[in-house]
Amino acid sequence: MKNKSLAVQIWLVFTGFMVALALLVVLLVPLTVRPFLTQEIYTRIEDAQNLLWIHDMENIPPGARQKLENIRVVKHVFLLGDRVVIVSPTDLPLSFLQEVKREAFEQESDSQRYVGNIAGEKIFYVIRKGEVDGQDVYLFSYVWEEYENRIIQSLFQQLIGVLGFVLVISFPFSFWLAKYLSRPLIKIEKHVKRIADMDWSEPLLLDRKDEIGKLAQSVERMRKKLIQQDEAQRSFLQHVSHELKTPVMVIRSYIQAVQDGIYPKGDLHGTMNVIEGEAERLEKQIKNLLYLTKLDYLSDQEQVFQPVDMAELVHEVVNRLRFQRVELEWKMQLIPVVVQGNREQLQVALENILDNQIRYASKQIIISAQKEKKQEQTYITLRIWNDGEKISQDALEAIFHPFYKGKKGQFGLGLAIVRRIADLHQAKVWARNEEGGVAFYLQICSA
């Protein structure tokens, strides 16, 4: 059915619902309507008996006669001792009349309801007992089951007629409803096709508050996200090309100069040192790019963390990096803390933060850690402070974006990698200007 048009699907669902409803009615009518009709038949029999019992047959008033005509389906027989007086034409067999007579004579109540069976067909009847001139009189009134069946059959015919009428008019209604529902869906479909063709310049405007409107809002959010992603990707490629092109150009120009017998730094040793430095810079940028790509891939994968001793890891990283500037003073104020994480990623994050600290510190770097509890969870906050120049307020967040250019003119991915690692660990990282310098914070959940 999913391959058919929306109008046909709606009509088929509606038709199926109506057919199921009709079948349900067919199953329920014998259980519900038939007992009601049986009671109604007995009531009609008793009403007809009342009219005959109260009024003499020859002197029935016009109003009562009309009522009797309305319930003429009820037939009557008077039983007077051994005599049988037939009021209405009847085809009852004599044996059945004898059985009714026997029941009448044995009846104790003034009126009693009976049900019988003649040649496989039910007959509903009421026997009423009275007395005329000191003689017992019995009024036997009856209705065949055929009357009940005719009513049910008429009900079914009316039901089928209504069902057929509803099904006929439901098709144009289904077509209209499908058009009404599909019009915005077609608009969304065309818009999504344009997005698939990377044409996301036109916004999707659909003023609806229902599920279709929510779908349109989701598509519009996707369009805006794709625009942002495209702009970020273009900017990323521009920065990458610039970052990789600059050291390559320096290396090529210096090599060309050496080949021409010229030493831009005065001698061969100084010139080769420049080439080596640019090569290291190029290698570092390529490694960072590959590592950032790796982190993007890991963000879609399930992370497997293990206990990591942060105090031990900080000491290990500091001992490897402190010789970059031996004149700096280091102060360690750590406590034994263990967190759940990826040791290799946390090591890279610490290396990148400390590399930034070493570059900008004047004389001193202080590293401390403390525990704090938030909503039944313990967090470890690592603070790395240096006495370097403060960061502008606008740059405190921007430094964690890829290729942010610092005051010393260096583009970088180091702090952007730190942010990605923090996100993978559901941790927080931020920078803050403090008295005498700048502090970087890494807050992560403890094991």
Secondary structure, 3 states (H helix, E strand, C coil): CCCCCHHHHHHHHHHHHHHHHHHHHHHHHHHHHHHHHHHHHHHHHHHHHHHHHHCCHHHCCHHHHHHHHHCCCCEEEEEECCEEEECCCCCCCHHHHHHHHHHHHHCCCCEEEEEEEECCEEEEEEEEEEEECCEEEEEEEEEEHHHHHHHHHHHHHHHHHHHHHHHHHHHHHHHHHHHHHHHHHHHHHHHHHHHHCCCCCCCCCCCCCCHHHHHHHHHHHHHHHHHHHHHHHHHHHHHHHHHHHHHHHHHHHHHHHHHCCCCCCCCHHHHHHHHHHHHHHHHHHHHHHHHHHHHHHHCCCCCCCEEEEHHHHHHHHHHHHHHHCCCCEEEEECCCCEEEECHHHHHHHHHHHHHHHHHHCCCEEEEEEEEEEECCEEEEEEEEEECCCCCCCCHHHHCCCCCCCCCCCCCCCHHHHHHHHHHHCCCEEEEEEECCEEEEEEEEEEC
